[in-house]
């Protein structure tokens, strides 16, 4: 009986340690840009806070309403702005990163359905450590994203 109690206590401590050591990411203000019907691609914006004690690396994204989702950033290249896919995005411990127009964002390729204003959609981001963080985003017209600049 004593051995079972020690085993159970040991298992509980291991699970507690595992949950504490995983990244703690909080996604807020998530939106997907509403574009005219027939436009096959759009973008998603959000704020993400790393509340853990270690840096977290975002390495990908997915959404069931598109064929493909990628992390992108707008970069200056020879005096021109262009989009560039990001292999990873580092979010320092205790920091907040904004995915907003003109900067980091999720590119959503191959819409599988027509979107409507205020529709609620589910997206996920992936971390280098293998975590999948799911969150919901409201569909908003382009003017609603201006406050992110």
C-alpha positions as CSV (number, residue, x, y, z in Angstrom):
1,X,0.0,0.0,0.0
2,X,2.8,2.4,0.9
3,X,4.6,1.7,-2.4
4,X,1.4,2.5,-4.3
5,X,1.0,5.8,-2.5
6,X,4.6,6.7,-3.3
7,X,4.0,5.7,-7.0
8,X,0.9,7.8,-7.2
9,X,2.6,10.8,-5.5
10,X,5.5,10.5,-7.9
11,X,3.3,10.4,-10.9
12,X,1.3,13.4,-9.7
13,X,4.6,15.4,-9.2
14,X,5.8,14.4,-12.7
15,X,2.5,15.6,-14.3
16,X,2.6,18.9,-12.3
17,X,6.2,19.5,-13.5
18,X,5.3,18.7,-17.1
19,X,2.4,21.2,-17.1
20,X,4.5,23.9,-15.4
21,X,7.3,23.5,-17.9
22,X,5.1,23.8,-21.0
23,X,4.6,27.1,-22.7
24,X,1.8,29.3,-21.4
25,X,0.5,31.3,-24.3
26,X,-2.6,33.6,-24.2
27,X,-4.1,34.6,-27.5
28,X,-6.5,37.6,-27.5
29,X,-8.1,40.1,-30.0
30,X,-8.1,37.5,-32.8
31,X,-9.7,38.5,-36.1
32,X,-9.8,37.2,-39.6
33,X,-9.9,39.8,-42.4
34,X,-13.2,39.7,-44.4
35,X,-12.6,40.2,-48.1
36,X,-15.0,40.1,-51.1
37,X,-16.5,36.8,-52.1
38,X,-14.2,34.9,-54.6
39,X,-11.0,36.2,-53.0
40,X,-9.2,32.9,-52.2
41,X,-6.8,34.2,-49.5
42,X,-7.0,36.3,-46.4
43,X,-5.1,36.9,-43.2
44,X,-5.5,36.6,-39.4
45,X,-4.4,39.0,-36.7
46,X,-4.1,38.6,-32.9
47,X,-2.1,39.4,-29.8
48,X,-0.2,36.6,-28.1
49,X,1.3,36.8,-24.6
50,X,3.9,34.4,-23.3
51,X,3.2,34.1,-19.6
52,X,5.9,31.4,-19.0
53,X,9.4,31.7,-17.7
54,X,11.0,30.7,-21.1
55,X,11.0,31.8,-24.7
56,X,8.5,30.1,-27.0
57,X,9.0,29.6,-30.7
58,X,5.9,29.6,-33.0
59,X,6.6,27.3,-36.0
60,X,3.3,27.0,-37.8
61,X,-0.5,27.4,-38.0
62,X,-3.6,25.7,-39.2
63,X,-7.3,26.3,-39.8
64,X,-9.9,23.9,-41.1
65,X,-11.6,26.6,-43.2
66,X,-8.5,27.0,-45.5
67,X,-6.1,24.7,-47.4
68,X,-3.0,26.2,-45.8
69,X,-2.0,28.6,-43.0
70,X,1.4,30.1,-42.7
71,X,3.2,32.7,-40.4
72,X,4.3,35.7,-42.5
73,X,5.9,39.1,-41.9
74,X,6.1,42.2,-43.9
75,X,9.8,43.0,-44.5
76,X,11.7,45.8,-46.2
77,X,13.7,44.5,-49.2
78,X,15.6,47.0,-51.4
79,X,13.2,49.8,-50.5
80,X,10.1,47.7,-51.1
81,X,7.7,46.1,-48.6
82,X,7.0,42.4,-49.3
83,X,5.6,39.4,-47.4
84,X,7.9,36.7,-46.3
85,X,7.1,33.4,-44.7
86,X,8.6,32.9,-41.3
87,X,10.0,29.5,-40.2
88,X,9.6,30.5,-36.6
89,X,8.8,33.5,-34.4
90,X,10.4,33.9,-31.0
91,X,8.2,35.1,-28.2
92,X,10.3,36.0,-25.2
93,X,9.2,35.1,-21.7
94,X,6.8,37.6,-20.2
95,X,6.4,39.4,-23.6
96,X,3.5,40.3,-25.8
97,X,3.7,40.1,-29.6
98,X,1.1,41.6,-31.9
99,X,0.2,40.0,-35.2
100,X,-1.2,43.0,-37.1
101,X,-1.4,44.5,-40.6
102,X,2.0,45.6,-41.9
103,X,3.8,43.2,-39.6
104,X,3.5,39.6,-38.4
105,X,0.3,37.9,-39.4
106,X,-1.1,34.5,-40.4
107,X,-1.7,34.1,-44.2
108,X,-4.7,31.9,-44.9
109,X,-4.6,30.3,-48.3
110,X,-7.4,28.6,-50.2
111,X,-10.6,29.5,-48.4
112,X,-13.0,26.5,-48.4
113,X,-16.0,28.7,-47.7
114,X,-17.3,32.2,-48.1
115,X,-16.8,34.1,-44.9
116,X,-19.3,36.5,-43.3
117,X,-18.9,39.4,-40.9
118,X,-18.7,38.4,-37.2
119,X,-18.5,34.7,-38.1
120,X,-16.5,32.8,-35.4
121,X,-13.7,30.7,-36.8
122,X,-11.1,28.4,-35.1
123,X,-7.4,28.6,-35.7
124,X,-4.4,27.0,-34.2
125,X,-0.7,27.9,-33.8
126,X,2.0,25.4,-33.2
127,X,5.2,25.7,-31.1
128,X,8.6,24.2,-31.6
129,X,8.0,22.0,-28.5
130,X,5.0,20.4,-30.2
131,X,2.2,22.3,-28.5
132,X,-0.9,23.2,-30.4
133,X,-2.8,26.3,-29.1
134,X,-6.3,26.7,-30.5
135,X,-8.2,29.9,-30.4
136,X,-11.3,31.6,-32.0
137,X,-11.3,34.6,-34.2
138,X,-14.1,36.9,-35.4
139,X,-14.3,37.8,-39.1
140,X,-14.0,41.6,-39.5
141,X,-13.9,43.9,-42.5
142,X,-10.5,45.5,-43.3
143,X,-11.3,48.8,-41.6
144,X,-11.7,47.0,-38.3
145,X,-8.0,46.1,-38.5
146,X,-6.7,49.7,-38.7
147,X,-6.3,50.0,-34.9
148,X,-3.4,47.5,-35.0
149,X,-1.1,49.9,-36.8
